[in-house]
C-alpha cells in the first residue's frame, strides 16, 4: 500500500502517525466521482485548506484556504475563519456546477475547525 511508507518516517509524533493511519482508513471508503466529488479538508496548526476533487479525472474543481487575502484580513478565531472557508468553497463549487460532495475529513476528528468547514459548506448550499 502506498500510504504505509509515509507512516514510518523518523521524527514524526505518535499523533501524526495515528492521523495518517486514520486518513488511510477513511480514504478506503471515501471516493469522489464526477457527480459527487470529494471535499478534502487539510488542517495545519494555523490554516485550513479545502479542495473539491474529482477523483475520476484527478482534477481540483474548486479550492479555498485561510491564507487568501480576504480571509486573512478578517478578524476572528480560527474556527470562525474555517466556517468562512467552507462557505467560500461552497460558492466556488456551485459556480463549477457541483451541488453535492463527499466529505473527506483527512484523518482528523470531525470536531472544531473540521466541523466548522462542513457547517460552512452546508450553509453555502453544498449537500454533504
WOCORQUI-V389395 format. One record per helix or strand. SS is the DSSP state (H for helix, E for strand). FROM is the first residue (numbers start at 0). TO is the last residue. If there is no record, write none. Layout:
# WOCORQUI-V389395
((SS	FROM	TO) (SS	FROM	TO))
This chain:
# WOCORQUI-V389395
((H	3	6) (H	13	28) (E	36	42) (E	47	53) (E	58	64) (H	68	72) (H	77	94) (E	99	103) (H	112	122) (E	126	126))
